Amino acid sequence: RVFSSYAKNPFFVTGESYGGHYVPNLSEKLLDSPLPGVDMRGFLIGNPGINSDWYYNVDEYAFVTFMWSHGLIPAKEYIRAKDTCNWDRFFENCTMDFTHPSPACLDATTAAVQKVPRPLDLYSVLEPTCQEEDHYGHADHPDIFHVPFVRHLRDKFGFDVGGYNPCISRLTGEYVNTDAVLEAIHAKRHSHSHSS
């Protein structure tokens, strides 16, 4: 058996996102029909998508709230979206219909999301964005000045943002297409272009 050294450990099924659907079902199956040698103790789900609300309002609720809490959406727009969409009641009233947001809720959410600065690394909002001129094609691209102080610190003082490289998405593509990497993974070079 693979990983037999773990067989005596308590077993938990875990998942996130769409795991909100399959983790409870798999766990119920394992509890109703135990597998020999599996010490099923329970399950854990994080940020689960457990009903159709997840496909609209939960994402917008979480995204808009997160952006506001990091100072990336003004309070006025956040409060309008929160109040219009009844997000204060989201966790306390499961009978409300968050699946079909009203036109006013959609408008308020759209207005709030439009305030999020661009470009922005949505997976690391506290880090600077790529400030290399060739990342955008030219130095005067309007988005290059999204974080002007970071650029100012770099240009005037040679400030290094540390080990984080906000241009990694461009550099990763360059690296994985080097001859050494392509040879190591037994891949052929293909020419293609991506449109933004």
FENNORQUI-V257874 format. One record per pair of residues at least 24 apart in sequence whose C-alpha atoms are under 6 Angstrom apart, sorted by the first residue. I is the first residue (numbers start at 0). J is the second residue. Records with the same first field share a line. If there is no record, write none. Layout:
I->J, J
This chain:
9->38
10->38, 39, 40
11->40, 41, 42
12->42
13->42, 43, 44
14->44
15->44, 45, 46, 47
16->46, 47, 48
17->48
19->47, 48, 49
20->49
52->97, 98
71->115
72->114, 115
76->111
77->111
80->107, 108
128->165
129->165, 166
